[in-house]
């Protein structure tokens, strides 16, 4: 364990969940059709770089050894209201930094404030101060391509984050376990404004989204997605990561650093014999590989058909989308309500709501503008999670 102090966590977590709750899936996404998808892009084929190989020269056989997975740590925070995960980013371009980013399975891409990364003279309330198609500063290429990310459930909570597409080598993880992504596309933002027009504090919306979906797309077909998907783990390993069930013992108000919480680089055993129930992910040109699993949710004996997503960035509530629910406000399930999840891939999980744990809302997707049921942080306390970036699969496992 590291002896670290996270004095801003309670404030950050409170603000984050009061503006970002359910942000990533309030898009008007279509209900995912069927169980099959014809992959039509070349990236869907197996990366042959990740398999063992041999070479011969003058009758000499060279065996390339299998690489070893990398272990990355997480910081587990509990404010007594919210639980949240952070992962450290220690270098961007040539700039040494120390930013603990929200570790989010419900979004794809690194989203980070420019303050402290590039000179303050380059940052204005209307954009970055440079001319031309791009500029390079502190080893970071900032392009002229702009976009925004919107957070919130409705007009009263809507916050907008403005920024540009950027590229840089980025170091992710703590000194006891880290990786360097040599050229990572990410969203560098200069301003975040809440629904009342108030400009938010620096690094207010820093997120490390590890989903293979596209968090932001740009006009030249560029996009940002999981930084971990750009890491090549080496021979014999598949691009991806797994996270064991978190439990509750390491969560603390000050933040507890847990080394080795993430295993980056998947073995053949992880993908075939480790007990994960695997789900093929669905691709759309606008959103990338969505981590929604077709299935059903049953609450208090009522069964509804709905895709489900498991999202570390949603807390303290989960959300069931029921087309037959009354329109308007969401309804919080009463204490001792039973909820069960069954995906078409064969994964099952059940829980009972209490006054403090597994708080769950039921809402009509016509009112929420979201048709995917979201199960938040508490799902990960008892279940393992895996993402295979090469073959585009999601794995979940009961613990």
Secondary structure, DSSP 8 states (H G I E B T S, - for coil): ------TTHHHHHHHHHHHSTTGGG-S------SS-----SGGGS--GGGS--EEEETTEEEE------EEEEEEEEE-SS-EEEEEEEEEETTEEEEEEEEEETTSEEEEEE-BTTB-GGGEETTEE---SSEEEETTEEEEEEEEEEEESSSTTT-EEEEEEEEEEEEEEEETTEEEEEEEEEEEEEEEEE-TTS-B--TTTT-EEEESSB-SEE-TTS-EE--GGGG----TT-EEEEEE----STT-BSS-EEEEEEEEEEE-HHHHHTS--EEEE-EEETTTEEE--B-EEEEETTEEEE-EEEE-TT--SEEEEE-TTS-SSS-EE--TT-EEEEEETTS-EEEEE--SSSSEEEEE-HHHHS--EEEE-GGGGGTEEEEEETTTTEEEEEE-
